[in-house]
């Protein structure tokens, strides 16, 4: 895991717009590259937000994002679909969480996103609330 840098913008854009990833996103709409670049630039310049990049070898395989306020961070993650089902999500999230010790971490997961639910539970997060089709997982690390 490493911190995102400006060269990661295109990989993150492609991941974000992949139909399988969008299907599990809270915002499933496709975005254009200009909107993505504005968002990416804003994240990169905001100290309370960070993106960690997962690589296998030197190849991009996914990301974990933390949006923090004080000692609490909301997490989101995504893995390129062709690498899903290999256990990379569990490894990626576990490594990312180790960098955020001392924070209360939470994640909103769609109720039918079984892979992300398994990943959240694998890293010790617990379901604390359900609203319609969104599950809120949380744990203190």
C-alpha positions in Angstrom: 0.0 0.0 0.0 1.2 3.5 -0.8 -0.1 7.0 -0.9 -1.8 8.0 -4.1 0.0 10.5 -6.3 -1.0 12.5 -9.4 0.0 9.6 -11.7 -2.8 7.5 -10.2 -5.7 9.7 -11.4 -6.3 7.7 -14.6 -6.2 4.3 -12.9 -8.7 5.6 -10.2 -10.9 7.0 -12.9 -11.0 3.7 -14.8 -11.7 1.8 -11.6 -14.4 4.2 -10.5 -16.2 4.0 -13.9 -16.0 0.2 -14.3 -19.7 -1.0 -14.5 -19.1 -3.7 -11.7 -17.6 -1.1 -9.4 -20.3 1.5 -10.1 -23.0 -1.0 -9.4 -21.8 -1.3 -5.8 -21.1 2.5 -5.3 -23.4 4.8 -3.5 -23.2 7.0 -6.6 -23.6 4.6 -9.6 -23.6 7.3 -12.3 -20.7 7.3 -14.7 -18.5 10.4 -14.4 -16.4 12.2 -17.0 -12.7 12.6 -16.8 -12.9 16.4 -16.0 -15.3 15.8 -13.0 -13.0 13.0 -11.8 -9.9 15.2 -12.1 -11.6 18.0 -10.1 -12.5 15.5 -7.4 -9.0 13.9 -7.4 -7.3 17.3 -7.1 -9.6 18.2 -4.2 -8.9 15.0 -2.4 -5.1 15.3 -2.9 -5.1 18.8 -1.5 -7.3 17.9 1.6 -5.3 16.7 4.6 -8.3 15.0 6.1 -8.7 12.8 3.1 -6.3 10.2 1.8 -6.2 7.5 -0.9 -4.0 4.5 -0.5 -3.1 2.5 -3.7 -2.8 -1.3 -3.7 -0.4 -2.8 -6.2 0.4 -6.4 -7.0 4.0 -6.2 -8.2 3.9 -2.8 -9.8 0.4 -3.2 -11.2 -2.5 -1.2 -9.8 -5.2 -3.5 -8.3 -7.3 -1.3 -6.1 -7.6 1.5 -3.6 -8.8 2.5 -0.1 -10.0 6.0 0.7 -10.3 7.5 4.1 -12.4 10.6 4.7 -11.5 11.7 8.3 -12.9 14.1 10.8 -11.0 14.3 14.2 -10.5 10.6 15.3 -13.1 9.1 13.0 -12.7 8.0 9.3 -15.2 6.8 6.8 -13.6 4.2 4.5 -14.4 3.1 1.0 -12.5 0.6 -1.2 -12.6 -0.9 -4.6 -10.6 -3.6 -6.4 -10.3 -4.0 -10.2 -12.9 -6.6 -11.1 -10.5 -9.0 -12.9 -8.6 -9.5 -9.6 -11.7 -9.9 -7.4 -12.1 -13.2 -5.6 -8.4 -13.7 -4.9 -8.3 -12.4 -1.3 -6.7 -9.1 -2.4 -9.5 -7.0 -0.9 -8.9 -8.6 2.6 -5.2 -8.0 2.4 -5.6 -4.5 1.0 -8.0 -3.4 3.7 -6.0 -5.0 6.5 -2.9 -3.2 5.4 -4.7 0.1 5.0 -6.3 -0.1 8.4 -2.9 -0.7 10.1 -1.9 2.8 8.9 -5.0 4.3 10.7 -4.6 2.9 14.2 -6.3 5.0 16.9 -9.2 6.0 14.6 -12.8 4.9 14.7 -13.3 3.5 11.2 -16.7 3.1 9.4 -17.9 2.0 6.0 -21.2 2.2 4.2 -21.8 -0.9 2.2 -24.8 -1.8 0.0 -26.7 -4.7 1.5 -26.1 -6.9 -1.6 -22.4 -6.2 -1.8 -21.5 -9.6 -0.2 -17.8 -9.3 -1.1 -17.3 -6.0 0.8 -19.4 -7.3 3.7 -17.1 -10.3 4.0 -14.0 -8.0 3.8 -15.4 -5.6 6.5 -16.1 -8.5 8.8 -12.7 -10.1 8.1 -10.9 -7.0 9.3 -13.1 -7.0 12.5 -15.7 -4.4 11.6 -19.2 -5.0 13.0 -22.6 -4.1 11.5 -24.0 -1.3 13.7 -26.9 0.1 11.6 -29.0 -0.6 8.5 -30.9 2.0 6.6 -32.8 0.8 3.6 -30.2 -0.9 1.4 -27.1 0.6 3.2 -25.3 -1.2 6.0 -23.0 0.8 8.3 -20.0 -1.2 9.6 -17.7 0.2 12.3 -14.9 -0.7 14.6 -12.3 1.1 16.8 -8.7 0.4 15.9 
